[in-house]
Amino acid sequence: MQRSVATNIVSDTKYYNLLKKYCKPACYPDEHYIPTFLNMFHGSMNANRTVNWVDWSMGGPHPAMHEGVNVTESFIQAIRNNGTLCTYNDEQTSVLSLRTKVFS
């Protein structure tokens, strides 16, 4: 993230307060505010390419935790090679960058 964009984000009071007021029951800045702000004001800088993979099977406001012993090469490959396609530079691809959460 460029320093100027980060400065815009941490300097903002208008949109953060709106999100805090209307996003119920709870909003998490890293998951809701920052992506929304970036899309609103810096959308051209977004490659629309990062994949977030989360396991919501446990229910609740947070995804399942993946312990180190369970994070194997086959686990990562199963996430990356699940048949999902994305678009990059107006071309469809199955090659996805991967950002997952939550690991302990």
Phi, psi and omega in degrees: 000134178292147181304320181295323178291316178300321178296319176301317183295310184285343178273342185292135172239333184294302187285325177298316180294323176296316179297316180298324183286319189254344182271101185237151006283330180209145174237147181245123187307319182289337183260336186238304187293306185297312178299322179295313180300314180299317180294322181292318191246345183221036185302328181291343179272356183269123180279351182051045188233337183288138179252125171261124177245123179227152179253104181265013186295340182275350183077176179090181185278354183232147178289167179297150178269134178253114181282151183309320182296334181270350183267091182253172177300320180293327176298312180296317180296324178297323178290314184289328186249053183261013177088000181284136175251149174229168179250131177221125184053044179062019177238138176281142179214154174257000178276110185244138167285158188227126171228118181237165177209150013238130178249149174240000000 
